[in-house]
Amino acid sequence: MEYLNLKALVASIVYSLLGILILVVSFFIIEKITPQVLWKEILEKNNTALAIVAAAFMLAVAIIISAAIHG
């Protein structure tokens, strides 16, 4: 009986890091194509609506990435 499947563990770590990398890259792409700087709008101007849109974008991309990795 094997408690730790090393191949599955390495695959999980690689896919997790790949998913995080894709999420960060996609956020920076959205940051570049929007007219204002998102972080400045959210933090300095307290734009709650933009914060909700950014969070929804991150969740949507995360769901798409997890579905693509999971199959």
VENSULKA-V873524 format. One line per field, one symbol per residue. ss: DSSP state (A for helix, B for strand, O for the rest). psi: psi as a letter, one per 20 degrees, with the letter a starting at -180 (. if undefined). A space follows every 10 residues. Layout:
BEGIN
ss=???
psi=???
END
This chain:
BEGIN
ss=OOOOOAAAAA AAAAAAAAAA AAAAAAAAAA AAAOOOOAAA AAAOOOOAAA AAAAAAAAAA AAAAAAAAAA O
psi=pphoohghgg gggghghggg ggggghghgh hhiqhrpghg ggghjlnhgh hgggghgggg hhggghhhgh .
END
